[in-house]
Amino acid sequence: MLKKSLLAVAFISSLLFQGCTVEKADDANDMVASNEFVLHSIDNKQYVIKKTPSGFLLNGAKDKVLILDIFATWCPPCQASATHLTSLQKKYKNNLVVIGVTIESQIPNQKLKEFQKRYNANYILVNSDQNRLLIDAVAKKLNLGERFPIPMMSIYKNGKLVKYYLGAVEEEFIDSDIRNALK
């Protein structure tokens, strides 16, 4: 009887430990996956953004300033910001990458193209399943919680946070932060 009980305990223990190993492997895979975001633009290009210890970095643009603009097409301050971001993208064309990340899920690319045309948003607009994951990661990194005002712009250089803004902001402030980041 004691032998059967010990055997049963040993068998159950081995199953428990095996389950922990699988769970840890899944956690490790989730961790790796959540450190890299594959985004698709409305013109069918792919962009990979990696989470760093102190911010985010666009693959292939290490020395450039990266602005992540979290926005919605229906948001008036977001619409106004589009012109400012286009102006800055044009001014710093070789040193700046602006990526607009919509909070709207399952929005047709055509609607984003209309937004781009109407509000002169001549920078990268992404519309991907991973938009929400990136937005959540940015908010978590900035300690913003799940709900925060838009537009929300965060500026990074070499994977490090330079500055972030909640709500509408004047172009001059963003310009100043870009200049300081490029020094």
C-alpha positions as CSV (number, residue, x, y, z in Angstrom):
1,M,0.0,0.0,0.0
2,L,2.8,2.4,0.9
3,K,4.6,1.5,-2.2
4,K,1.6,2.3,-4.4
5,S,1.1,5.6,-2.6
6,L,4.8,6.6,-3.1
7,L,4.6,5.6,-6.8
8,A,1.4,7.7,-7.3
9,V,3.1,10.7,-5.6
10,A,6.2,10.3,-7.7
11,F,4.1,10.1,-10.9
12,I,2.0,13.1,-10.1
13,S,5.1,15.1,-9.0
14,S,6.8,14.3,-12.4
15,L,3.7,15.6,-14.2
16,L,3.7,18.8,-12.2
17,F,7.4,19.5,-12.9
18,Q,6.9,18.7,-16.5
19,G,4.1,21.2,-16.7
20,C,6.2,23.9,-15.0
21,T,8.9,23.4,-17.6
22,V,6.4,23.8,-20.5
23,E,4.9,26.9,-18.8
24,K,8.3,28.5,-18.4
25,A,9.1,27.8,-22.0
26,D,5.8,29.4,-23.0
27,D,6.6,32.4,-20.8
28,A,10.0,32.7,-22.4
29,N,8.5,32.6,-25.8
30,D,5.9,35.3,-24.9
31,M,8.7,37.4,-23.4
32,V,10.7,37.2,-26.6
33,A,7.7,37.9,-28.8
34,S,6.6,40.9,-26.7
35,N,10.0,42.5,-27.1
36,E,9.6,42.8,-30.9
37,F,6.7,44.3,-32.8
38,V,6.2,43.6,-36.5
39,L,4.0,46.4,-37.9
40,H,2.7,46.8,-41.4
41,S,2.2,50.2,-43.0
42,I,-0.7,51.2,-45.2
43,D,1.6,51.0,-48.2
44,N,2.4,47.4,-47.4
45,K,5.9,47.9,-45.9
46,Q,7.0,46.1,-42.8
47,Y,8.6,47.8,-39.8
48,V,10.1,46.0,-36.8
49,I,10.3,47.9,-33.5
50,K,12.2,46.4,-30.6
51,K,11.7,47.1,-26.9
52,T,14.9,48.1,-25.2
53,P,15.6,48.5,-21.5
54,S,14.9,52.2,-21.7
55,G,12.6,52.6,-24.8
56,F,12.1,51.4,-28.3
57,L,14.2,51.1,-31.4
58,L,13.3,50.8,-35.1
59,N,15.3,48.1,-36.9
60,G,17.6,49.7,-39.4
61,A,17.3,53.2,-37.9
62,K,19.6,53.1,-34.9
63,D,21.1,56.6,-35.2
64,K,17.8,58.2,-36.2
65,V,15.3,59.8,-33.9
66,L,12.1,57.8,-33.7
67,I,8.7,59.3,-32.9
68,L,5.9,57.0,-32.1
69,D,2.6,58.9,-32.6
70,I,-0.3,57.1,-31.0
71,F,-3.4,58.5,-32.5
72,A,-7.0,58.0,-33.8
73,T,-8.4,59.2,-37.1
74,W,-11.5,60.7,-35.3
75,C,-9.4,62.7,-32.8
76,P,-9.2,66.5,-33.6
77,P,-5.9,67.0,-31.7
78,C,-4.5,64.0,-33.6
79,Q,-5.6,65.5,-36.9
80,A,-3.9,68.8,-36.0
81,S,-0.7,67.0,-35.0
82,A,-0.4,65.3,-38.4
83,T,0.6,68.5,-40.2
84,H,3.3,69.2,-37.5
85,L,4.7,65.7,-37.7
86,T,4.9,66.0,-41.5
87,S,6.7,69.3,-41.3
88,L,9.2,67.8,-38.9
89,Q,9.6,64.6,-40.9
90,K,10.4,66.8,-43.9
91,K,12.8,69.1,-42.0
92,Y,14.8,66.2,-40.5
93,K,14.2,63.7,-43.3
94,N,17.6,61.9,-42.9
95,N,17.6,61.9,-39.1
96,L,14.0,61.3,-38.1
97,V,11.4,58.5,-38.6
98,V,7.8,59.3,-37.6
99,I,5.5,56.3,-37.2
100,G,1.8,56.9,-36.6
101,V,0.2,54.0,-34.7
102,T,-3.5,54.0,-34.7
103,I,-5.5,52.9,-31.6
104,E,-8.4,51.9,-33.9
105,S,-8.6,48.1,-34.3
106,Q,-9.7,46.6,-37.6
107,I,-9.7,50.0,-39.4
108,P,-9.5,49.6,-43.2
109,N,-6.3,50.9,-44.8
110,Q,-8.4,53.1,-47.1
111,K,-9.7,55.1,-44.1
112,L,-6.1,55.7,-43.0
113,K,-5.1,56.7,-46.5
114,E,-8.0,59.2,-46.4
115,F,-6.7,60.5,-43.1
116,Q,-3.2,60.8,-44.5
117,K,-4.5,62.8,-47.5
118,R,-6.9,65.0,-45.6
119,Y,-4.6,65.9,-42.8
120,N,-1.3,65.9,-44.8
121,A,0.1,63.0,-42.7
122,N,3.0,62.2,-44.9
123,Y,4.9,59.8,-42.7
124,I,4.6,56.1,-41.9
125,L,1.1,55.0,-40.7
126,V,0.8,51.5,-39.4
127,N,-2.3,49.3,-39.3
128,S,-1.4,46.0,-37.8
129,D,-2.6,43.4,-35.4
130,Q,0.4,44.3,-33.2
131,N,-0.5,48.0,-32.9
132,R,-2.4,47.3,-29.7
133,L,0.5,45.3,-28.3
134,L,3.0,48.1,-29.1
135,I,0.7,50.8,-27.6
136,D,0.3,48.7,-24.4
137,A,4.1,48.3,-24.2
138,V,4.7,52.0,-24.7
139,A,2.1,52.9,-22.1
140,K,3.5,50.4,-19.6
141,K,7.1,51.6,-20.2
142,L,5.9,55.2,-19.5
143,N,3.8,54.2,-16.5
144,L,0.6,55.6,-18.1
145,G,-1.8,52.8,-17.3
146,E,-4.3,51.5,-19.7
147,R,-6.1,54.8,-20.3
148,F,-4.3,57.9,-21.4
149,P,-5.1,60.9,-23.6
150,I,-4.3,61.0,-27.3
151,P,-2.4,62.0,-29.2
152,M,0.5,60.5,-27.3
153,M,3.9,61.0,-28.8
154,S,7.1,59.4,-27.5
155,I,10.5,60.3,-28.9
156,Y,13.4,57.9,-28.8
157,K,17.1,58.1,-29.8
158,N,19.2,54.9,-30.0
159,G,16.5,53.0,-28.1
160,K,16.3,55.5,-25.2
161,L,13.4,57.7,-24.3
162,V,14.0,61.3,-25.0
163,K,10.6,62.8,-24.2
164,Y,6.9,62.1,-24.4
165,Y,3.8,64.2,-24.7
166,L,0.2,63.5,-23.8
167,G,-2.4,65.5,-25.8
168,A,-1.8,68.3,-28.3
169,V,1.6,69.9,-28.3
170,E,3.2,72.7,-30.3
171,E,5.5,71.9,-33.1
172,E,8.2,74.1,-31.6
173,F,8.5,71.9,-28.5
174,I,8.8,68.7,-30.5
175,D,11.4,70.4,-32.8
176,S,13.4,71.4,-29.8
177,D,13.4,67.9,-28.4
178,I,14.5,66.5,-31.8
179,R,17.4,69.0,-32.1
180,N,18.5,68.1,-28.5
181,A,18.4,64.4,-29.3
182,L,20.5,64.8,-32.4
183,K,23.3,66.6,-30.6
